[in-house]
Amino acid sequence: MRLHHATLIVFLIAPALVTAQESLGRYEDRIAVEDVMARYVWAVDSLDADGYVAVFTDDAVIDSNGNISKGHGEIRGIVTSLIKRRDDNKAKGLPPSNLYHVISSVRITFPKPGEALHQSYWQTVRRDKDGRMIAAAMGRSEDRLLKRNGKWLIQFRKLTVFTD
């Protein structure tokens, strides 16, 4: 009788475990998505325009509180504008305005094969005029990644900056 109950429990629980596993994704895919998102942050913080563009699909879109950037050219412009701002500040004798991201509460799911959703909260810090590190902004992000030719890339990035 116990064997019968155990078998019944396995048949009832197994579909839920398979569904959960599909939603959580394979270990290799989760690690690859984490790596893409880490490379994204390191590239923008180090003002590496080539590295920044490399984590996006050719047709990627970034929506930053309604400010839309489409494709590699406009996405590259995000980093090149940060470089210009840094250089302009340096010329004026101001702090360089470099940003450093802190990412937290990361959630990664796989809604369907070859697609990942990365959600997180973020905060940027920078030096103020007195040289102290201060919070520059904070918000949340939602990134949709696609697996193309075996490689995970960001296809859509939505940034919500907290203004309240």
C-alpha positions in Angstrom: 0.0 0.0 0.0 2.8 2.4 0.8 4.5 1.8 -2.5 1.2 2.6 -4.2 0.9 5.9 -2.4 4.5 6.8 -3.1 4.0 6.0 -6.8 0.9 8.2 -6.8 2.7 11.1 -5.2 5.5 10.9 -7.8 3.0 11.0 -10.6 1.2 14.0 -9.1 4.4 16.0 -8.3 6.5 15.2 -11.3 4.6 17.5 -13.8 5.0 20.4 -11.3 8.7 19.8 -11.0 9.2 19.7 -14.8 7.2 22.9 -15.2 9.3 24.6 -12.4 12.5 23.4 -14.0 11.5 24.8 -17.4 10.7 28.2 -15.8 14.0 28.2 -13.9 16.0 27.1 -17.0 19.1 25.0 -17.3 22.0 25.8 -15.1 24.3 26.7 -18.1 21.7 29.1 -19.4 21.2 30.8 -16.1 25.0 31.3 -15.7 25.2 32.6 -19.3 22.4 35.1 -18.6 24.1 36.3 -15.4 27.3 36.7 -17.3 25.7 38.8 -20.1 24.2 41.1 -17.4 27.5 41.4 -15.5 29.3 42.2 -18.8 26.6 44.8 -19.5 27.3 46.6 -16.1 31.0 46.3 -16.3 31.0 47.7 -19.9 28.9 50.7 -19.1 30.7 51.5 -15.9 34.1 51.3 -17.6 32.9 53.3 -20.6 33.6 50.4 -23.0 31.3 51.2 -25.9 32.3 48.1 -27.9 31.8 45.8 -24.9 28.5 47.5 -24.2 27.1 47.0 -27.7 28.4 43.4 -27.8 25.8 42.3 -25.2 22.8 43.4 -27.4 21.1 41.9 -30.4 21.4 44.0 -33.6 17.7 45.0 -33.3 17.8 45.7 -29.5 15.8 48.4 -27.9 16.4 50.2 -24.6 13.6 52.1 -23.0 14.9 54.3 -20.2 11.8 55.9 -18.7 10.4 56.5 -22.2 13.7 57.6 -23.8 14.1 55.0 -26.6 17.4 53.8 -28.1 17.2 51.4 -31.0 19.9 49.3 -32.6 23.6 49.2 -32.1 24.3 52.8 -33.3 22.0 54.5 -30.8 22.9 52.0 -28.0 26.6 52.8 -28.6 25.6 56.5 -28.2 24.7 55.9 -24.6 28.3 55.1 -23.7 29.8 57.7 -26.0 27.6 60.4 -24.4 28.9 59.3 -21.0 32.5 59.5 -22.3 31.8 63.0 -23.6 30.2 64.1 -20.2 33.3 62.7 -18.4 35.7 64.6 -20.7 33.6 67.8 -20.5 33.6 67.6 -16.7 37.3 67.0 -16.6 37.9 70.1 -18.8 35.9 72.2 -16.4 37.7 70.8 -13.3 34.7 68.9 -12.1 34.5 65.3 -10.9 34.4 62.9 -13.9 30.8 61.8 -13.2 31.6 58.2 -13.7 28.7 55.9 -12.5 29.1 52.6 -10.7 26.2 50.2 -10.7 25.0 48.1 -7.7 22.5 45.4 -8.8 20.3 43.5 -6.3 17.3 41.2 -6.0 18.0 39.5 -9.3 15.3 37.2 -10.7 15.9 35.1 -13.8 13.1 33.1 -15.5 12.8 31.4 -18.9 9.2 32.0 -20.2 9.9 29.8 -23.3 12.9 28.1 -24.9 15.5 30.5 -26.1 14.1 33.4 -24.1 15.0 34.7 -20.7 13.7 37.4 -18.4 16.2 39.1 -16.1 14.6 41.5 -13.5 16.5 43.4 -10.8 16.8 46.6 -8.8 19.7 48.8 -9.4 21.4 51.8 -7.9 24.1 54.0 -9.3 26.7 55.8 -7.2 29.1 58.5 -8.2 31.5 61.1 -6.7 30.0 64.4 -5.7 31.9 67.8 -5.9 33.5 67.0 -2.6 34.8 63.6 -3.7 32.3 61.6 -1.6 30.4 58.7 -3.1 26.7 59.4 -3.3 23.6 57.7 -4.7 23.0 59.1 -8.2 19.8 57.2 -9.0 17.9 54.0 -8.4 15.2 52.0 -10.0 14.4 48.6 -11.5 15.2 46.9 -14.8 13.6 44.3 -16.9 15.7 42.6 -19.6 14.4 40.2 -22.2 17.3 38.1 -23.6 17.2 35.8 -26.6 19.5 32.9 -27.3 20.8 33.4 -30.9 23.3 31.0 -32.4 24.0 29.5 -28.9 24.7 33.0 -27.4 22.5 34.9 -25.0 22.0 38.6 -25.9 19.8 41.4 -24.6 17.0 42.1 -27.1 14.9 44.6 -24.9 15.9 46.5 -21.8 13.4 48.6 -19.8 14.8 50.8 -17.1 12.4 52.4 -14.6 14.1 55.2 -12.6 12.4 55.8 -9.3 11.4 59.5 -9.1 9.3 59.5 -5.9 
